[in-house]
Amino acid sequence: MPAELPKNINVKEPRWDQETMSGRAKHFFTVTDPRNILLTNEQLDNAKKIIHDYRQGSVSPGLTEDELWRAKYIYDSAFHPDTGEKMILIGRMSAQVPMNMTITGCMMTFYKTTPAVIFWQWINQSFNAIVNYTNRSGDAPLTVSQLGTAYVSATTGAVATALGLNALTKVLIHVTTLGFVCLFAAVADANCINIHTNQQRELKYGIPVTDENDNRLGESTKAAQQAITQVVISRILMAAPGMAIPPFIMNTLEKRAFLKRFPWMNAPIQVGLVGFCLVFATPLCCALFPQKSSISVTRLEPELQEKIRETNPGVERVYFNKGL
């Protein structure tokens, strides 16, 4: 008879040590695994049931520790950590590689006309808006009006930024790969606008902060500012390898006979190269900061500091979900 699974495994936390970069990298390589998007709703709901039952002290007969952790990571890949709702499929981090490799590869292939730039920047920022909403920090609901305003503002600002820098990109891109630096700058700037606009509510009202035992202490705009800054840095660095490395390889290939004979292979090769970069860049950049980030009580708003000192005098740091 197999030994009964112990009931003291902390499935609220990742399997690996999140205080180290290597532990966070292992965690995010599992969460962002593109194979997770192929899972059926039945498999997702079964994983959710296993985790919820285990948290309540009920262990499925014959369940092993590896199966428990597998269920935990399936659950984490598809359900929001604060709201518990099932996330939009293309907004999940496991969809980042296939979606971004396609969009970024096409952005870098079809750049020569203004309509193409507008279309692919619009597609890119529409996708980013979905990702930002899906992986937002906090559990406060957003109204349709708020979502619509955030989407229109973010997408319009992003496309305008891309077109502005594209004037310089058009000149440089035919001369040197530095043109792709301008394209990257456009994408990075647009991402900043997109993330900031889509998370206006968090900046205005704050995100939940807890003690180390997950007891909610209040909402903080200071924590929201730190969370959004970390997400912006991660997203920009995430895009960098896929927009920096493929152009050099493509420039080399374009000088050879292969692409001259098969010009239709340009886009597939570009997409494949971007995908290869993203397989590593996505989890590693997500791992730059702990998912459960923290901030000193002394850096919070004065009224929240006072509240925490009155109700929890021993708490020196508070914790929050930074989003992705």
N, C-alpha and C positions, 0 to 999 in steps of 0.2 A: 504493500500500500504506500503510495507517495505521501510524503509529509504534508500536513495541512499548511496552507499559506498563512504566514503570520499577518496579524491585523494592524500592525504598527508601522507599515511602510507609508511614508509621507508622499502620497501621490499628488498633493497640492503643489509640490515643488518638483523641478526637473530631476532626472535621475543622476545627472552629473553635477559636480561642484560648480556653482555659478559665480564663485569668487575668482575663478581663473579663466583666462581666455580660452584655454583648451577645453575646459568643461562647457563653457557657453557655446563653443564651436560645435562640439558633439551634439549638444542639445538642438541647435538650429539646423545642422545637417539633417537631423531626423525630422524636425518640424517642416522644413522647406522641401523635403523630398518630393519631386514632381509626381511620383507614383501615387501619392496620397489623393490626387484629384480624380483618380480612377476608381476610388472606393465608392460603393453604392450607398444610398441613404440607409439601407438596412444595416450595412456594416458600421456606418457612423453611429446610428442609434443604438446598436448593440454595444459599441465601445462606450458610449455615454452611460448606458445602463450599468455596465460592469464597474465604471468609475464611481458613479453615484451610489451604487449598492455597497461598494467597498468602503466608501467614506462613511456610510451608515453602519458599518460593522458586519455587513453581509457578504460572504465570499462564495462565488459560484463554485460548485463541486468540481474538483479536478483542475481548477485554475492554477497555473504556475506563475512564478514571479515575472518571468520574461513575457508571458502573455498579458499580465497586468500592466507592465510598462508599455507594451505594444498598444494596448487599449488606451492608455493614458496619452500617448503621442498621437494616435488617431484622433482622440477627443480634442487635444490641444490644437491640432491642425485645422479643425473644422468649426470649433465653437469658440465664441468670444470669451476671453478670460474674466471680464467684468459683468457682462450682461447674461452670458450663458446661451445666447441665441446662436443658431446655426448661421455661419457667415456666408455671404455671397460667394459662389464658386470661384469666379475669376478674381475676387478680391483676397482670397486666401494666400498666405505666403507660399504654399505649395504650388500655386499657379504662377508665381513670379517668373520662374525661368522660362517656361514655354510661352507665356504672354509677352514678356519683355524681349526675349530673343527675336520674336517675330516682328514686334513693333519697332524696336531699335534697329534691327537689320534692315527693315524697309525704309526707315528714316535715313539711314546712311547710304542706301542704294538710290532712292528716289528723292533727290535734293535739288535738281537742276531747274525746276520751275516753281513759281510762286504757288500755284494751285496744289502741287504735290507737297510743298512745305506746309501749307495751311492744313491740308487733309491729315497728314501724318502727325503733325503737332497736335491737332485736335483729337485724333485717336489716342495719342500718347497721354495727353492731359485728362481726357475723359476716363481712360483706364486708371491713371493715377488718382483721380478723384474718387473712383470706386474703392481703390486700395486704401486710401487715406480714411475714408468713411468706415470701411470694414474693419480696419485695424486701429481705430481711434482708441485713445485711453479714456477711462471714465465710463459711467453707466447711465448717464442722463439721456433720455430720448431726444431725437431731433425731429422737428416738424417738417412737413413737405415744403413749406415756404423757406425755412432755414436751409434745407438741402438744396433747393432750387437756386436760391441766392448765392450760396457758396459755390455751386457748380458753375453757374454762369460767370461769376466774378473770376474764379480760378482759371477757367478755360479761356475766357477772353483775354485776361492778363497774360496767360502763358503763351497764347498764339501771337499776341502783339510783341512780346519780348523776343520770341523766336524770329519773327519777321524782321525786327529791328536789327538783330545781330546777323541775320542771314545776308544782309547787304554786304557785310564784310566777308562772310563765309563764301559767298559766290565768287569773290575775287581770289581769295586764298586757296580755295579748294581745288582749283585747276592748276595751281602752281606747286603746292606743298601740302603735306598732311597737317600742317598747322590749321588748315581750314576746318578740320574736325575738332580742333580745340575750341573754335568759335561755336561749332554745333554743340559741343559738350557744355560750353558756358551758357548757351541758350536753354538747354535742357535743365541744367542745374538751377538757373535763375527761375525758370518756370516752375520747377518743383518746389522751390521756396515759397513762391506765390501760392501754389496749389495747396500745400500742407498748411500754411498759415491761414488761408481763407477757409479751408474745410474744417479747421479746428478753432474757429472764432469763439464758439460757445465755451470750450475749455479755458481759453484765455480770459474770457469775461467772468465766468462763474467758478472756475477751478475744477480740479479732478480729485477723486477720493484719495485721502492719505490714511494710512493705518500704522499701528505699532507692529513690532516684529511678529506678533501672534495673529495678525490680520484683523485686529479689532479696529473698526472704523473710527477715526478721530475728527473728521471734518473734510472740507474741500479747500484746496489751495491753488491760487493762480500762479504762485511762485513755482510750485511743483509742475504745473502745466507748462510754464515757460521752459523749465529744464527738460521736461519730457519732449517737447516739440523741437528744441534745439538738438537733442540727441538723435531724434528721428531724421531731421534735416541732414545732419552730418552723415549718418549712415546711408541715407538714400543717395546723396551725391557721390559718396565714395563707391557705392554699389554700382552706379552707372559708369564710373570712370574706366575700369579695365575693358569693358565691352565697347567703349567708344574710343579707346586709345590704342589697343593692340591690333584689332582687325584692320584698320586703315593701312598700317605698315605692311601687313601680310598681303592685303589686296593690291597695294601698289607694286609689290614684287611680282605677284601673279599676273597683273595686267601687262607687265613688260614681256611676258612669255607668250608662247604661241597658243597655249591651252585656252585662255579666256578669249583670245581673238577668234579662235575657231568655234568656241561655245560661249558666246556672250550671255546667253540665257542662264548660265550657271552662276553669274555674278551674285544675284540675290540669294539663292540657296546657300552658297558658300559663305556669304556675309552673315546670314542668319545663323548658320552652324557655328561660325567662329564666335559670334556674340553669345550664343547659347553655352558654348564651352567655358567662356569667361564667367558667365553668370552662375553656372553650377557651383563655382567656388566663391565668387564675390558675394552672392546673396547671403548664404549662411555666415560667412566670415564677417561681413559688415553688420549684419544683425547682431553678431556677437560682440561688437565693440563695446557695448554698454550692457549691464545686467538688465534683464527684462523687468525684474523687481528692483527698480532703482530707489535710491534713498536721498534724503536731504536733511540737513541739520535743522532742528527746531528753531534755532536762532535766525535762520534765513527765511522763515515763513512770515506771513502777514502778522502784524502786532496783535490783532484781535485773536487770531488762531493760536499764536504763541501763548497768550494769556489763558485761553480756554484749556489748552493742553497742560499747562502748569497747574491749573486748578484741579483738573480731573485726573491727570496722569503725570504727577510730578517727577517720576523717575525716567520718563521718556526723553531721550536726547536726540534721537533721529526718527524720522517717519519714512514710510515706504509707499511707493506708488507704482502702478503699471505704466511704463513709458510708452506703450503702443509700439507699432512696428512700421 
